[in-house]
């Protein structure tokens, strides 16, 4: 395994604004490895307060899109990674379930 140098990480993460996942895919390294080296080199992580683009969709709309096109196809149509869609759905379903139990 080759370690990423500070110049490369600064260019990709700070200058180009790529995510850890995008950098890890480009460098064929695990995202945790990228995160470790960012910390090691003193490169500050960006705030993670970015809201999901999926918040504007109702849960049943997302589920319908997945039934029609599959997770991968629908994520591609939305312009997001399929794991992002899965993760968002899991959280939305848990929230909906908790709200129903609270009523």
WOMONOR-V742265 format. One record per pair of residues at least 6 apart in sequence whose ideal C-beta (glycine too) atoms are under 6 Angstrom apart, sorted by the first residue. I is the first residue (numbers start at 0). J is the second residue. D is the distance in whole Angstrom. If there is no record, write none. Layout:
i=I j=J d=D
i=I j=J d=D
This chain:
i=3 j=26 d=6
i=3 j=36 d=5
i=5 j=40 d=4
i=11 j=17 d=5
i=11 j=22 d=5
i=19 j=30 d=5
i=19 j=33 d=5
i=19 j=34 d=6
i=20 j=30 d=6
i=22 j=33 d=5
i=23 j=30 d=4
i=23 j=33 d=5
i=51 j=87 d=6
i=53 j=87 d=5
i=58 j=91 d=5
i=64 j=73 d=4
i=65 j=73 d=5
i=70 j=81 d=5
i=70 j=84 d=6
i=71 j=81 d=5
i=74 j=81 d=4
i=74 j=84 d=4
